[in-house]
Every structure is written in C-alpha cells, then in structure tokens.
Amino acid sequence: MRFFQIASVVAYAASSLALTITSPQTGDKVDFSQPYTVKWTTVDSDPDTFNINLVSQTTANNKKEIAKNVKSSDGKYTIEKLLDIDTGNGYQLNFESSSQNNTGILAQSHVFNVTKVAEPTKSTQTSTTQTATESTSAPTDTSAGAPSFKVPAAGSLMFSLFALAL
C-alpha cells in the first residue's frame, strides 16, 4: 500500500515539472475573433517543439490543427484568429509531440469556452477578360510576287490552326 502512495507522489511531482499550459484556465471565455495568446511553462527535459491542436468535447469533428513545430522555449503562442469552429463550451488545447520517436499528447489545457469566432473574409472576385485582336492588312511586299506568310497573334494561333484543320 505504501508503495502506491509513494508512486503517486512521484508521478504527480514529475507531471508538475513538465510542459504545462497556464493559459487558458478553467472556464475562461475565449474570443477567437481577436488574437489570443496561449501560454505555458517548460523544463529542460521537454521536447524542443510540439504541435498545438484545438479539441472539442462536444462536437463530432473535434480536432483542429492550430500550429506545427512551435518552439517550447517561446513560452507563448498567439493564435491570430479562428473562424471555422462552433462557439460553445468544452474546448481544450492539446500540445502534441512533433517527434517521430515520441508521439502523443504532452500537455492539455483546462477546459474553456469559445464565445466568439472570426467572420470569414469577403473576397471580391475580379474576372479578367482578355481579347486578342488580329491584324488583317494586306501584304505590302510586292517584290517578285512571292506569297507572304503572316504569323497570327499568340491568342489566335490555336484558332487559326483549328480553322485550317476544317
């Protein structure tokens, strides 16, 4: 029995010294329509880089990649904006290993709420219409009555070849 108590204390001590997400906290209301900074602490034994994923405990498609190969030593990462997620409760950030040799979740944030997400940007589509013009002036070379050949404009070359084939 005493062995299990000691093992539990050692496991807790080891986990408290590893990569730890300090922000967001439990119940935080996160507005992803604005930049949001995630913060963490790290120790020397943590990996150099990791990936950040957003997970939802309430939706079927529950994992969204936020960033890849984030440097552990940075201690923070700013998520510029998120738009293609639902607002609601039950979100967490997972720091996942980016190493081939060490896979899995390195740290998880507390559960937080997403109160707002960014609106999709409205892009204006511009269509460009190109028109090719071809000159049909008569040949001006009258020396020796030799027929002259004029190369059509690049845009109409295919049209000319198609017309010749008919």
FIKOLZA-1660 file (N, C-alpha, C; in steps of 0.1 Angstrom, whole numbers, plus 5000, padded with zeros to 4 digits):
% residues 166
   i   px   py   pz ch aa at
   1 5008 4988 5000  A  M  N
   1 5000 5000 5000  A  M CA
   1 5009 5012 5000  A  M  C
   2 5019 5012 5008  A  R  N
   2 5028 5024 5009  A  R CA
   2 5035 5026 4996  A  R  C
   3 5038 5016 4989  A  F  N
   3 5045 5017 4976  A  F CA
   3 5036 5025 4966  A  F  C
   4 5023 5023 4966  A  F  N
   4 5014 5030 4957  A  F CA
   4 5013 5045 4960  A  F  C
   5 5013 5048 4973  A  Q  N
   5 5013 5062 4978  A  Q CA
   5 5026 5069 4973  A  Q  C
   6 5037 5063 4975  A  I  N
   6 5050 5069 4970  A  I CA
   6 5050 5070 4955  A  I  C
   7 5045 5060 4948  A  A  N
   7 5045 5061 4933  A  A CA
   7 5036 5072 4929  A  A  C
   8 5024 5074 4936  A  S  N
   8 5015 5085 4932  A  S CA
   8 5022 5099 4934  A  S  C
   9 5029 5100 4945  A  V  N
   9 5035 5113 4948  A  V CA
   9 5046 5116 4937  A  V  C
  10 5054 5106 4934  A  V  N
  10 5065 5107 4924  A  V CA
  10 5059 5110 4910  A  V  C
  11 5048 5104 4907  A  A  N
  11 5041 5106 4894  A  A CA
  11 5036 5121 4893  A  A  C
  12 5030 5125 4904  A  Y  N
  12 5025 5139 4905  A  Y CA
  12 5036 5149 4904  A  Y  C
  13 5047 5147 4911  A  A  N
  13 5058 5156 4911  A  A CA
  13 5064 5157 4897  A  A  C
  14 5065 5145 4890  A  A  N
  14 5071 5145 4877  A  A CA
  14 5062 5153 4867  A  A  C
  15 5049 5151 4868  A  S  N
  15 5040 5158 4859  A  S CA
  15 5039 5172 4862  A  S  C
  16 5042 5177 4874  A  S  N
  16 5041 5191 4877  A  S CA
  16 5053 5198 4872  A  S  C
  17 5064 5191 4868  A  L  N
  17 5076 5197 4863  A  L CA
  17 5077 5196 4848  A  L  C
  18 5067 5191 4841  A  A  N
  18 5068 5190 4827  A  A CA
  18 5061 5202 4820  A  A  C
  19 5060 5201 4807  A  L  N
  19 5053 5211 4799  A  L CA
  19 5039 5213 4805  A  L  C
  20 5036 5226 4809  A  T  N
  20 5023 5229 4815  A  T CA
  20 5016 5241 4808  A  T  C
  21 5004 5239 4804  A  I  N
  21 4997 5251 4798  A  I CA
  21 4991 5259 4809  A  I  C
  22 4995 5272 4809  A  T  N
  22 4990 5281 4820  A  T CA
  22 4978 5290 4816  A  T  C
  23 4976 5291 4803  A  S  N
  23 4965 5299 4798  A  S CA
  23 4961 5293 4784  A  S  C
  24 4948 5290 4783  A  P  N
  24 4936 5294 4791  A  P CA
  24 4935 5285 4803  A  P  C
  25 4927 5291 4813  A  Q  N
  25 4924 5284 4825  A  Q CA
  25 4909 5278 4825  A  Q  C
  26 4906 5271 4835  A  T  N
  26 4892 5265 4836  A  T CA
  26 4881 5276 4835  A  T  C
  27 4872 5274 4825  A  G  N
  27 4861 5283 4824  A  G CA
  27 4864 5296 4817  A  G  C
  28 4876 5298 4812  A  D  N
  28 4879 5311 4805  A  D CA
  28 4870 5312 4793  A  D  C
  29 4866 5325 4790  A  K  N
  29 4858 5328 4779  A  K CA
  29 4868 5333 4768  A  K  C
  30 4870 5326 4758  A  V  N
  30 4880 5329 4747  A  V CA
  30 4873 5334 4735  A  V  C
  31 4877 5346 4730  A  D  N
  31 4872 5352 4719  A  D CA
  31 4882 5350 4707  A  D  C
  32 4879 5341 4698  A  F  N
  32 4888 5338 4687  A  F CA
  32 4886 5347 4675  A  F  C
  33 4878 5357 4677  A  S  N
  33 4877 5367 4666  A  S CA
  33 4888 5377 4667  A  S  C
  34 4895 5376 4678  A  Q  N
  34 4907 5385 4681  A  Q CA
  34 4919 5376 4683  A  Q  C
  35 4931 5381 4682  A  P  N
  35 4943 5373 4686  A  P CA
  35 4942 5369 4700  A  P  C
  36 4946 5356 4703  A  Y  N
  36 4945 5351 4716  A  Y CA
  36 4959 5344 4719  A  Y  C
  37 4965 5347 4730  A  T  N
  37 4978 5342 4734  A  T CA
  37 4977 5330 4743  A  T  C
  38 4982 5319 4739  A  V  N
  38 4983 5307 4747  A  V CA
  38 4997 5307 4754  A  V  C
  39 4997 5304 4767  A  K  N
  39 5010 5304 4775  A  K CA
  39 5012 5291 4782  A  K  C
  40 5025 5288 4784  A  W  N
  40 5029 5276 4790  A  W CA
  40 5043 5277 4797  A  W  C
  41 5045 5268 4806  A  T  N
  41 5059 5267 4812  A  T CA
  41 5065 5254 4807  A  T  C
  42 5078 5253 4808  A  T  N
  42 5085 5242 4803  A  T CA
  42 5097 5239 4812  A  T  C
  43 5103 5227 4811  A  V  N
  43 5115 5223 4818  A  V CA
  43 5125 5218 4807  A  V  C
  44 5137 5216 4811  A  D  N
  44 5148 5212 4802  A  D CA
  44 5145 5199 4795  A  D  C
  45 5138 5190 4802  A  S  N
  45 5136 5177 4796  A  S CA
  45 5125 5176 4786  A  S  C
  46 5117 5187 4784  A  D  N
  46 5106 5188 4774  A  D CA
  46 5112 5188 4760  A  D  C
  47 5104 5184 4750  A  P  N
  47 5109 5184 4736  A  P CA
  47 5111 5198 4732  A  P  C
  48 5119 5200 4722  A  D  N
  48 5122 5213 4716  A  D CA
  48 5110 5220 4709  A  D  C
  49 5102 5211 4703  A  T  N
  49 5090 5216 4695  A  T CA
  49 5078 5207 4698  A  T  C
  50 5066 5212 4695  A  F  N
  50 5054 5205 4696  A  F CA
  50 5044 5211 4687  A  F  C
  51 5032 5204 4685  A  N  N
  51 5021 5209 4677  A  N CA
  51 5010 5213 4687  A  N  C
  52 5002 5224 4683  A  I  N
  52 4991 5228 4691  A  I CA
  52 4978 5224 4683  A  I  C
  53 4969 5217 4690  A  N  N
  53 4956 5213 4684  A  N CA
  53 4945 5217 4693  A  N  C
  54 4934 5222 4688  A  L  N
  54 4922 5225 4695  A  L CA
  54 4913 5214 4694  A  L  C
  55 4908 5209 4705  A  V  N
  55 4898 5198 4706  A  V CA
  55 4885 5202 4713  A  V  C
  56 4875 5197 4708  A  S  N
  56 4861 5199 4714  A  S CA
  56 4856 5186 4720  A  S  C
  57 4851 5187 4732  A  Q  N
  57 4845 5176 4738  A  Q CA
  57 4830 5174 4734  A  Q  C
  58 4825 5184 4726  A  T  N
  58 4810 5184 4723  A  T CA
  58 4807 5182 4708  A  T  C
  59 4817 5182 4700  A  T  N
  59 4814 5180 4685  A  T CA
  59 4820 5168 4680  A  T  C
  60 4815 5163 4669  A  A  N
  60 4820 5150 4663  A  A CA
  60 4834 5153 4656  A  A  C
  61 4835 5163 4648  A  N  N
  61 4847 5166 4642  A  N CA
  61 4855 5175 4652  A  N  C
  62 4862 5169 4661  A  N  N
  62 4866 5176 4673  A  N CA
  62 4881 5180 4674  A  N  C
  63 4888 5179 4663  A  K  N
  63 4902 5183 4664  A  K CA
  63 4906 5192 4652  A  K  C
  64 4912 5204 4656  A  K  N
  64 4916 5214 4646  A  K CA
  64 4931 5217 4649  A  K  C
  65 4939 5216 4639  A  E  N
  65 4953 5219 4640  A  E CA
  65 4955 5235 4640  A  E  C
  66 4961 5239 4651  A  I  N
  66 4964 5254 4652  A  I CA
  66 4978 5258 4648  A  I  C
  67 4988 5250 4652  A  A  N
  67 5002 5254 4648  A  A CA
  67 5010 5241 4648  A  A  C
  68 5021 5241 4640  A  K  N
  68 5030 5230 4639  A  K CA
  68 5044 5235 4643  A  K  C
  69 5051 5226 4650  A  N  N
  69 5065 5228 4653  A  N CA
  69 5067 5241 4661  A  N  C
  70 5059 5243 4671  A  V  N
  70 5061 5255 4680  A  V CA
  70 5072 5253 4689  A  V  C
  71 5081 5263 4691  A  K  N
  71 5092 5261 4700  A  K CA
  71 5088 5261 4715  A  K  C
  72 5092 5251 4722  A  S  N
  72 5088 5250 4736  A  S CA
  72 5094 5262 4744  A  S  C
  73 5106 5267 4740  A  S  N
  73 5113 5277 4747  A  S CA
  73 5106 5291 4746  A  S  C
  74 5097 5292 4736  A  D  N
  74 5090 5305 4734  A  D CA
  74 5080 5308 4746  A  D  C
  75 5074 5298 4752  A  G  N
  75 5066 5301 4764  A  G CA
  75 5052 5306 4760  A  G  C
  76 5050 5310 4748  A  K  N
  76 5037 5315 4744  A  K CA
  76 5035 5314 4729  A  K  C
  77 5023 5314 4724  A  Y  N
  77 5020 5314 4710  A  Y CA
  77 5006 5321 4708  A  Y  C
  78 5006 5331 4699  A  T  N
  78 4994 5338 4696  A  T CA
  78 4987 5332 4684  A  T  C
  79 4974 5328 4687  A  I  N
  79 4965 5324 4677  A  I CA
  79 4959 5336 4671  A  I  C
  80 4961 5339 4658  A  E  N
  80 4957 5352 4652  A  E CA
  80 4941 5352 4652  A  E  C
  81 4935 5343 4646  A  K  N
  81 4920 5343 4646  A  K CA
  81 4916 5328 4642  A  K  C
  82 4904 5324 4647  A  L  N
  82 4899 5311 4642  A  L CA
  82 4885 5314 4637  A  L  C
  83 4881 5307 4626  A  L  N
  83 4868 5310 4621  A  L CA
  83 4859 5298 4619  A  L  C
  84 4865 5287 4616  A  D  N
  84 4856 5275 4612  A  D CA
  84 4854 5265 4624  A  D  C
  85 4851 5271 4635  A  I  N
  85 4847 5263 4647  A  I CA
  85 4834 5268 4653  A  I  C
  86 4827 5260 4661  A  D  N
  86 4815 5265 4667  A  D CA
  86 4818 5272 4680  A  D  C
  87 4810 5281 4684  A  T  N
  87 4811 5287 4698  A  T CA
  87 4805 5277 4707  A  T  C
  88 4809 5278 4720  A  G  N
  88 4804 5269 4730  A  G CA
  88 4814 5265 4740  A  G  C
  89 4809 5255 4749  A  N  N
  89 4817 5250 4760  A  N CA
  89 4825 5238 4756  A  N  C
  90 4834 5234 4764  A  G  N
  90 4841 5221 4763  A  G CA
  90 4853 5221 4753  A  G  C
  91 4860 5231 4752  A  Y  N
  91 4872 5232 4744  A  Y CA
  91 4885 5230 4752  A  Y  C
  92 4895 5224 4746  A  Q  N
  92 4908 5222 4752  A  Q CA
  92 4919 5224 4742  A  Q  C
  93 4930 5228 4746  A  L  N
  93 4942 5228 4737  A  L CA
  93 4951 5216 4741  A  L  C
  94 4955 5209 4731  A  N  N
  94 4964 5198 4733  A  N CA
  94 4978 5202 4727  A  N  C
  95 4988 5200 4734  A  F  N
  95 5002 5201 4729  A  F CA
  95 5006 5187 4726  A  F  C
  96 5008 5184 4713  A  E  N
  96 5012 5171 4709  A  E CA
  96 5026 5170 4704  A  E  C
  97 5032 5159 4706  A  S  N
  97 5046 5157 4701  A  S CA
  97 5047 5159 4686  A  S  C
  98 5057 5165 4682  A  S  N
  98 5060 5166 4667  A  S CA
  98 5072 5157 4663  A  S  C
  99 5076 5149 4673  A  S  N
  99 5087 5140 4670  A  S CA
  99 5082 5126 4665  A  S  C
 100 5089 5120 4657  A  Q  N
 100 5086 5107 4652  A  Q CA
 100 5087 5096 4662  A  Q  C
 101 5097 5099 4671  A  N  N
 101 5100 5089 4682  A  N CA
 101 5091 5090 4694  A  N  C
 102 5085 5101 4697  A  N  N
 102 5077 5104 4708  A  N CA
 102 5064 5109 4704  A  N  C
 103 5054 5101 4703  A  T  N
 103 5041 5105 4698  A  T CA
 103 5031 5107 4710  A  T  C
 104 5021 5115 4708  A  G  N
 104 5011 5116 4718  A  G CA
 104 5010 5130 4724  A  G  C
 105 5001 5131 4733  A  I  N
 105 4998 5144 4740  A  I CA
 105 5008 5147 4751  A  I  C
 106 5015 5158 4750  A  L  N
 106 5024 5162 4760  A  L CA
 106 5018 5170 4771  A  L  C
 107 5008 5178 4768  A  A  N
 107 5001 5186 4778  A  A CA
 107 4987 5190 4773  A  A  C
 108 4977 5192 4782  A  Q  N
 108 4964 5196 4779  A  Q CA
 108 4960 5208 4787  A  Q  C
 109 4953 5218 4781  A  S  N
 109 4949 5229 4788  A  S CA
 109 4936 5225 4797  A  S  C
 110 4932 5235 4805  A  H  N
 110 4920 5233 4812  A  H CA
 110 4909 5235 4802  A  H  C
 111 4897 5231 4805  A  V  N
 111 4885 5232 4796  A  V CA
 111 4881 5247 4797  A  V  C
 112 4879 5252 4785  A  F  N
 112 4874 5266 4784  A  F CA
 112 4863 5268 4774  A  F  C
 113 4857 5280 4773  A  N  N
 113 4846 5283 4765  A  N CA
 113 4850 5292 4753  A  N  C
 114 4845 5289 4741  A  V  N
 114 4847 5298 4730  A  V CA
 114 4834 5307 4728  A  V  C
 115 4836 5320 4730  A  T  N
 115 4825 5329 4730  A  T CA
 115 4822 5335 4716  A  T  C
 116 4833 5336 4708  A  K  N
 116 4832 5343 4695  A  K CA
 116 4843 5338 4686  A  K  C
 117 4840 5337 4673  A  V  N
 117 4850 5333 4663  A  V CA
 117 4850 5344 4652  A  V  C
 118 4861 5344 4644  A  A  N
 118 4862 5353 4633  A  A CA
 118 4852 5351 4622  A  A  C
 119 4848 5362 4616  A  E  N
 119 4840 5361 4604  A  E CA
 119 4848 5357 4592  A  E  C
 120 4843 5349 4583  A  P  N
 120 4850 5347 4570  A  P CA
 120 4852 5360 4563  A  P  C
 121 4864 5362 4557  A  T  N
 121 4866 5374 4549  A  T CA
 121 4859 5373 4536  A  T  C
 122 4853 5384 4532  A  K  N
 122 4846 5385 4520  A  K CA
 122 4855 5390 4509  A  K  C
 123 4858 5381 4500  A  S  N
 123 4867 5385 4489  A  S CA
 123 4860 5389 4477  A  S  C
 124 4865 5399 4470  A  T  N
 124 4858 5404 4458  A  T CA
 124 4865 5397 4447  A  T  C
 125 4857 5390 4439  A  Q  N
 125 4863 5383 4427  A  Q CA
 125 4863 5392 4416  A  Q  C
 126 4875 5393 4409  A  T  N
 126 4877 5401 4398  A  T CA
 126 4879 5392 4386  A  T  C
 127 4871 5393 4376  A  S  N
 127 4873 5385 4364  A  S CA
 127 4880 5393 4353  A  S  C
 128 4889 5388 4347  A  T  N
 128 4896 5395 4337  A  T CA
 128 4893 5388 4324  A  T  C
 129 4889 5397 4314  A  T  N
 129 4886 5392 4301  A  T CA
 129 4897 5397 4292  A  T  C
 130 4903 5387 4285  A  Q  N
 130 4913 5391 4275  A  Q CA
 130 4908 5390 4261  A  Q  C
 131 4910 5400 4253  A  T  N
 131 4906 5398 4239  A  T CA
 131 4918 5400 4230  A  T  C
 132 4919 5391 4221  A  A  N
 132 4930 5392 4212  A  A CA
 132 4925 5398 4199  A  A  C
 133 4933 5407 4193  A  T  N
 133 4930 5412 4180  A  T CA
 133 4940 5408 4170  A  T  C
 134 4936 5406 4158  A  E  N
 134 4944 5402 4148  A  E CA
 134 4943 5412 4136  A  E  C
 135 4955 5415 4131  A  S  N
 135 4955 5425 4120  A  S CA
 135 4953 5417 4107  A  S  C
 136 4945 5422 4099  A  T  N
 136 4943 5416 4086  A  T CA
 136 4946 5424 4074  A  T  C
 137 4957 5432 4076  A  S  N
 137 4961 5441 4065  A  S CA
 137 4967 5433 4054  A  S  C
 138 4966 5438 4042  A  A  N
 138 4972 5431 4030  A  A CA
 138 4987 5432 4031  A  A  C
 139 4994 5422 4025  A  P  N
 139 5008 5422 4025  A  P CA
 139 5013 5434 4017  A  P  C
 140 5024 5440 4021  A  T  N
 140 5030 5451 4014  A  T CA
 140 5042 5448 4006  A  T  C
 141 5047 5436 4007  A  D  N
 141 5059 5432 4000  A  D CA
 141 5054 5428 3986  A  D  C
 142 5059 5435 3976  A  T  N
 142 5055 5433 3962  A  T CA
 142 5067 5428 3954  A  T  C
 143 5078 5425 3960  A  S  N
 143 5089 5420 3953  A  S CA
 143 5088 5406 3948  A  S  C
 144 5088 5404 3935  A  A  N
 144 5088 5391 3929  A  A CA
 144 5075 5383 3931  A  A  C
 145 5065 5390 3936  A  G  N
 145 5052 5384 3937  A  G CA
 145 5052 5371 3946  A  G  C
 146 5062 5369 3954  A  A  N
 146 5062 5358 3963  A  A CA
 146 5051 5359 3974  A  A  C
 147 5044 5348 3977  A  P  N
 147 5034 5349 3987  A  P CA
 147 5041 5352 4001  A  P  C
 148 5034 5360 4009  A  S  N
 148 5040 5362 4022  A  S CA
 148 5031 5355 4032  A  S  C
 149 5038 5351 4043  A  F  N
 149 5031 5344 4054  A  F CA
 149 5032 5353 4067  A  F  C
 150 5020 5355 4073  A  K  N
 150 5020 5363 4085  A  K CA
 150 5016 5354 4096  A  K  C
 151 5023 5355 4107  A  V  N
 151 5020 5347 4119  A  V CA
 151 5010 5354 4127  A  V  C
 152 4999 5347 4131  A  P  N
 152 4988 5353 4138  A  P CA
 152 4993 5356 4153  A  P  C
 153 4985 5364 4160  A  A  N
 153 4988 5367 4174  A  A CA
 153 4987 5354 4182  A  A  C
 154 4995 5353 4193  A  A  N
 154 4996 5341 4201  A  A CA
 154 4982 5336 4205  A  A  C
 155 4973 5344 4209  A  G  N
 155 4960 5340 4214  A  G CA
 155 4951 5334 4203  A  G  C
 156 4954 5338 4190  A  S  N
 156 4945 5333 4180  A  S CA
 156 4953 5322 4172  A  S  C
 157 4965 5318 4175  A  L  N
 157 4972 5308 4168  A  L CA
 157 4964 5295 4168  A  L  C
 158 4959 5291 4180  A  M  N
 158 4952 5279 4181  A  M CA
 158 4939 5279 4173  A  M  C
 159 4932 5291 4173  A  F  N
 159 4920 5292 4165  A  F CA
 159 4924 5291 4150  A  F  C
 160 4935 5297 4146  A  S  N
 160 4938 5296 4132  A  S CA
 160 4942 5282 4128  A  S  C
 161 4949 5274 4136  A  L  N
 161 4952 5260 4133  A  L CA
 161 4939 5252 4133  A  L  C
 162 4930 5255 4142  A  F  N
 162 4917 5248 4142  A  F CA
 162 4910 5251 4129  A  F  C
 163 4910 5263 4124  A  A  N
 163 4903 5267 4112  A  A CA
 163 4909 5260 4100  A  A  C
 164 4922 5259 4100  A  L  N
 164 4929 5253 4089  A  L CA
 164 4926 5238 4088  A  L  C
 165 4924 5232 4100  A  A  N
 165 4921 5217 4100  A  A CA
 165 4907 5215 4095  A  A  C
 166 4898 5224 4095  A  L  N
 166 4885 5222 4090  A  L CA
 166 4885 5223 4075  A  L  C
% end
